[in-house]
Amino acid sequence: MNAETDAQTMPQAIEILGLRIDPPLLLAPMAGITHSALRRIMTDFGGVGLLSTEMLSAKRLPTENCRISPYLIRSETENPLSYQLLTSNDKEIGRAIDKLHACKADAVDLNMGCPSTAVGKFGAGVMLMEKPDEARCITAEARKCTSLPLSAKIRLGSDTDSRKLKAFCSMLEGEGIDMLTVHARFRHEPFARNPRWEYIAEIKECIKIPVIANGGIFSAEDAEKCLRVSGADGLMLGRGAAIKPWLFAEIARSIYGSDIPAPAVGLPDMYAAFIETLNADFRPIYRLGRLKAFTHYFARNYKFGHTLACRVQSSSSMEEARERAWTFFGETAQESHNLIREGLQSL
């Protein structure tokens, strides 16, 4: 592996096909998490260069309604926004991308990295890395169907053969991918495993398009180390940003020198704003599940956050979940009050 490279210390925007990503900090697609309600909280704090939807089934997408679908609801403040497609069949691409054009997508991303067993059964996600010919057909068809920036998100593959990994990345570049995001873990490695950022440095050597590093970034310190080790052109934040929606702002200020106000967070207020957005824009059937998914991460901001998570997870209605959350906030008022501010130790 290569020696560590110098981390970026000044803003270095990424520009692809007229899309400017500045700062080069991207939101990771996360099922049930990266929907409009959470994206709005993140944009309020600032620092997000490119937002993302959760992964979208290319097969079902054409029948979704952009105005009411929980996957497609979008406010005017959510810009720019990339839409991620999940498919194993190039024949589904055309109609899906037509739908994304109708939804006024700013970019299109191809999911070739999801390690979910359910996704793998259909030959999608990371399984496409084992079928490069199919991945090639999907990429070529997507490139033919859109002039929007086209990216792909992958993992490191199934084994330590870096030649195979680099050949796959070069193929994607050759078929018209404009930017590549690499989750720095192998196919079967859990999130508990430290990411292998050094592999991204090898990928950077063999392709010319921007490469984004993903995995294991929970603080500005993590961001600096990842950039130094990987030499990546930017970072994609997933679980860390779901726990701390202000993490983008922290990294943008400390790493890229962005002129963003220091984040000052009142956790109960942020939780209330999240609920308010869910109630205002999502149909009742979709609200509670998304609140529970968000709470799973949000609760980690508290020393005894498992109590909050369990209370909300066992709730049978939004009203019950809200009451239980507010009881918890009352019990932890001292911890909640201005708990998060600039300079506090990251999780």
N, C-alpha and C positions, 0 to 999 in steps of 0.2 A: 504494500500500500504506500501511497505517497506520504511524504512528510506533511505536517500541518501547514496550511497556507494562512496568509494574513487575513483577519476578519475585516469585513467592510466596516468603515467608520463614518462614511458620509452617504447621503441618499444616492442611490443608483437605481433610478427607475428602469423598469423593463417596458419596452415598447414592441408590440407585435401587431402587425396589420392594423395600425391606427389605434390600438388599445394601449393606454398608458397605465401601468401598474406602479403606483407611487404612494407610499413606500412599497418595496417588493415583499409585502406580507400578505399571504393569502389564507382564506378560511377553508378548512378541509370539509368536504362533504361528509355528513354524519347522519345516518338514518334516524329519523324522528327527532333530530336536534337542530340541524341548520336550516330551519324554516324562517319565515318572515319575522316572527316575534323575537327570536333571539338575534337575528341579523340586525334588527332595528336598535336593540340595546347596544350592540357592538358599534354600530355606526355613530351612535350618540357619543360614545367615548372617543372615537376616532382611531386612526392608525391602520385601518384595513385597506389594503391596496386593491384587493379583488375578493368579493364575496362569492359564496357558492350556495346552490341548492343542495338538498340531500340527493342521493342517487335516484334517478328516475328511470323506470322501466320503459325502454323504447317501444315495447309491444303495447303497453297500456296508455302511453303518453298521448297519442292522437285523440283519444276520447275524453281527456281531461279538460275541464273548464278553467281557463287561466284566472278567472275572477273569484272562483270559490274553491278550487282544489287546494287542499292543505299543502300540497307539494309545490304549487305554482303561485299562490298568493304573494304579491310583491307590492311594497309601497314605493312612492316616488323617491324616497331617500336612499333606497337600496341600489346603489350604483358604484362601480360597475358590478354586474352579476353574471357569473358563469353557471351554466346548467350542465349537470353531469348525467350522461346517458349510460345505462347498464343494458348490455345486450350480448348475445353470442351469435347473432345472425345479421349479416350485412343487409339482408332484404328488409329488415325493420328500420334501417337507418333513415331512408329517404323521408318517409312520412313523419318520423319523430323529429327530424330537423326542420321540416316544414312547420311543425307545431312550435318549435323553439323560435323560429323566425316570427311567427304570429305573436308569441309572448314577448317579443322584443329583447331576446337574449343578447348579451354583450359578448359572450364567448361560449364555446361548447367544449366539454371535457368528456373523454372516454374512460370509463372505469375498467381498468385492467389490473386492479390490485386488491379488490375486496376478497378477504380470505374466508368469508362466511361459507359454511357447509351448504346451506340452502342455495346460495348463489352458485356455488361450484357444481351442484347437481345439474345445472342447466348449461354448464360449460362457459359461464360468464366470470367476470371478475378476474382474479389472479390465475384462473385456469387457462385464460387466453395466452398467458406467457408460456404454457406448455404446448400451445397450438399456434405457432407463429404465422402459419399460412392463413388461418382464420382471422387472426389479429390484423394481418396485412390487408385482407379483403375489407374488414370493417373500417379500418383507417382510410383506405383508398376511397371507399364509398362515401364516408363522412366528408373527406376533403372535396370530393366531386360535388357534394350537395350544399356546401356552404362556403361563403367567402369570409365568414367570421373567424376570429382567432380560434384555432383548434389545438387543444392540449390533451394529454393522456396522463393518467395516474397509475403507477405500477408499484410492485414490491421488488425485492431483490431476486425473486424467483424461488425455486425449490432447493437449490444446492449452492455450493460455494464456487461453482464454475463461473468465474467472472467473464470468461470469453463468451459464454452463452448469453449472459446478461447484456454485455456490450453489443453483441450482434443484434439482439432484440431492440435495443435502444437505437442503434443505427438504422435498423429497418423502419422504425416509427418515424425517424427524421426523414428518411428517404421517401416515405409515403405522404409527407406533407404536414406532420405534426409541427406546430410552432413553438411549443413549450412542453417540457416534461417534468412531472412531479414524481419523486421517488420516495416511497415510504421505506425507510432504511431497516427493514426486518425481512427475514425470509418468510416464505409462504406459511409455515406452520408455527412460527414464533409468536408467543403471546406478547401483549403489551408490557408485561412485567420484565421482559428481556430488554436489556439496554440496546438502543438502536445502533446500527453499524454505519455511522455517518461516513467512515473512511471509504466505503464502497462507492459513495456518490462522487468522490474525487476521481475515481477511475472512470466513471461514466462521463464526467466533465471532459476528460482527455479525448474521448472518441466521438463526441458530437459537438456541433456548434450552436445549437439552439439553447435558449435559457433552461437551466436545470434548477428545480426547486426542491429543497430538502424538507422532509416531513418525518415526524416521529420523535417523541421524547422531549418536546420543548414546552416547559412549564414556567419558565422565568426568563428574564433578560440575560441572566448568566448562561442558561442553557442555549439561548439564541446565539450569543457570542461564540460559545464553544463549537456549536454546530457549524456556523459559518467558517470558523477557523479550520476545523477538521475537514469539512466537505468541500470548501471552496464554492459552495452553491451560489447561484445568482439571487436567491431569495428563499423565504421560509414559508411553509404552510403549517398553520396551527390547528389542532383538532381538540383533543380532550382538555388541554391546558386552557384554551380559550372558552370552552364550555364551562369550566370551573370558574374562570376569571375572565368575563367578557371584556374587561379593560386591559387584558394582557397585550393586545395589539398596540394600544396607546403607550404602554410602558416600554415595549421593545422599540417602537418607532421613535420615541424620545431618546432613549439611552443608546441605541445602536445606530440609528440613522439620522439622529439630530433633528427630527421633525419638530416643528413649532406647534406642539399640542399641549394644552393645559395638563398639569399633573392630575392624574385621576384621583378623585376623592369619592369614595363609594359608601353609600349607606345600604347595606345588604337588604334589610326589609323593604326599603323603598324600591330597590331594583326588582325584587321578587314581586312586589305589588304591581309595578309597571308591566312586568311580563304577563301576569294574570290579566291585567286590563286589556292588553293587546290581544291575548287569546280570546277573551270574551267578546271583544269588538269585531274581530275579523274572521274568526274560525267558527264553523258550525259546531253546535254543542257536542256532537258525537266525536269530534276530533280534539276537544280541549283537554280533558283530563289525562289522556295518555301522553300528550306532549308536556303537560305540567309535571307528570311523574318522571318522564325521561330527563327533563331539565333539572329537577330536584335531585336526582341521583348524582349529578355533578356539582350543582350549586351547594349542596350540603357539606361538601368537603372544605368549605371555607370556615366551618365551625369545628371546634374541638370535639364536640359530641354531636357532630352532624348526622351520624347514623340514626339518631333518635328522630330528627326531622325527616330524613329519608323514609324511615319505616312508617312514620305516622302518615305521610302523604301517600306512600305506596299502598297502604291499606284503606285509603279513603274511597268511598263509593260515589262521590260527587265533587264538583268543583267547590261548592260551598263548604263541605266538610273538610276538604283539603286546605282551603284557605283558613278556616277556623283553627285547625290543628297547627298550621304553620304559624299563625299569629300567637297562639299559646306558646309555642316554642320560642318565638322571638321575644316574647315577654319574659320568659324564663332566662333568656341569655342576653338581656338588654345591655348589660355592661360590655359584653363581648361584641355585640352588634354595633354599638355606637362608634362610628368612625373607625371600624376595625381595619378597613383597608385604606391605606393612603400611601403616597409615594415614600419609598425607602423601607417599607416593611419587608421582612424576610419572605421570599416567595415560597409557595408550597413545594 
